[in-house]
Amino acid sequence: MMKVSAIFFCLVAVCSCATSPTGRSQLILFPDSEMDAMGAAAFKEMTQQTPASADAKVNRYVQCVSDYIVRAMPGGNPADWEVRVFDDDQVNAFALPGSKIGVYKGLLDVAENQDQLATVIGHEVAHVVAKHSNERVSTNYAVGTGMQVVQVAAGAQSPAQQQLYGLLGLGVQVGVLMPFSRRQEAEADVVGLDLMADAGFDPRESVKLWQNMSKAGGSKPPEFLSTHPSDKRRITELNARVPAAMQRSLNARSAGRVPDCD
């Protein structure tokens, strides 16, 4: 038993040398293939629970914005990603390992143009790029909660499976509130802003998007803000990054990446 424990903690030590896109050390225990399988299983369940939008125009719009974001990723290929618009008034969106993007119809009432929608999709995809789900599942597994990740990934619905889906980033969609850490959220803001800028979208709209989020819903904030804290600090930090992001956007547009999804 001691030998097995020693091997496990050596594995943890080696895997913890993984580095995020911003240079932060991460605990990454699971191979991408396994995380992709978990994400695909979670996405399949979401599509079974919530109907897809039949609005062809809305689907083309969301697909168009998503495609531009994916192309801005290193080696990103839109053909590898599945994008689903859910016919639900929630103000929400998510991205999962396994190249899955989900956007709820209600988000389009708050994200008023393609640049604001790109802010949300870029932010969610950034969580995948930065392997935040793997980091959260790995940390949960390492502290010995008893969650059998492999078994719950494709098993029957259970509290353990709901916990896993929460860790993957589905949050309130599965009734388990597991927000990303503030550090991960800040990282997704940085990586997501660069992604949407490299895709040719207008980074200045990112600030307006978060302002819209704060105003939406009156005393009850949108579902999106239940797992994505929005505050003055976040907007201040985005404002500080906008000039550099604008230059990236201008470079992208000069190279021919000019989104026209509206």
C-alpha positions, 0 to 999 in steps of 0.5 A: 500500500505504501509503495502504491501511495509513493508511486501515486504521489510521484505521478502527482509531482511529475504532472504538476509541472504542467504549465497553463497558457499564462505560465501558471503551474497546474496539476494535470493527471488525466490524458486529453483523450480521457478528458475528451471522453468525459466532455463528450459524455456530458455534452451528449447528456445535455443535448438529451435534456435540452432541445436544440434551437430550430432557428436556422438564422440563429444557428448560422450566427452562433456557428459563424462566431464559434468558427472564427474563435476556433480558427484563432486557436493553434491548430484549431479546425472548426470541423472538429468542434460541435456547436449547439444552440439550446432552445432555452432562455437561460443567459448561459454558454459553456465549452467542454473538452472534446471540442464541444460548445453550447450556447443558450438562446437567452444569451443572445439577448445580452450579447448584443452583437458578434463581438460580445458573443465572441467574448463569451465563446472565447472565454468559455473555449479558453477554459478548455485551452487552459485545461481548467477542467482537467486541473479541477478534476485532477485536484478533486481526484488527488485530494481523495474524495473517492470520486471514481472518474472513469466509472462516472463519466459514462455511467447512470446519472448519480451525484458523483456524475453530477459532481464530475459535470460540475467540475468540467464546467457545466455548473448550474446546468446540472444543478451543481454550483462549482464555479471556476476559481478566480485565478482560472476565471482571470486566466480565461479572461486573458486567453479568451480576449486574445482568442477573440482579438486574434479572430478579428473581433473587437476587444472593446466590446468585451467590457460592454458585454460584462457591463450588460451581464451586470445589468441583466436580470435586475436583482436576479443575475443571469445564470452565467454570472452564477459561475462567472463572477463579474465585478469592477475589478474584472472590467478594470483589468479587461480595460487595461488589456484592450489596447494590446488586444486591439492591436492583435485584432487589427493585425488579424483583420490585416491578415484577412480575418474579418468576421461578418456573422451579424 
